[in-house]
Amino acid sequence: MKTTRLIFGRLASAVLTAGVFLSVPAQGADLPTYPVVAREGRLIPDTLNVPAGVRFKITVRNEGHDAIEFESLQLRKEKVLAPGAASFVVIAPLKPGEYEFFDEFHPNTGRMRIVVK
């Protein structure tokens, strides 16, 4: 009898947990996505134009031979990527203006700005 209750309790818990996960929208689904490539100390493109008030994703792929540190002090985002690695950052809706990202390992050449209109 205890075994049956235990199995039923675990099954009910699993069904409830699955229902919660299935009802939550996937993170990052349907976000506008802007690709950025890091290559030989440069961030390409050097400017992204994005609409104000819209959450978006930046995908970053390191095609260079050195590690990069894709960073924005203003937006408090940072990703370190080994050569050949890729990742992304999700940016909360921004007010109109300009925001900077840079490669901390290549600060003189690895710069990119986001122009929000």
ABEGO torsion letter per residue (X at the ends): XAAAAAAAAAAAAAAAAAAAAAABBBBGBGBBBBBBBBBGGBBOBABBBBBBGBBBBBBBBBABABBBBBBBAAAGBBBBBBBGBBBBBBBBBBBBEBBBBBBAABAAABBBBBBBX
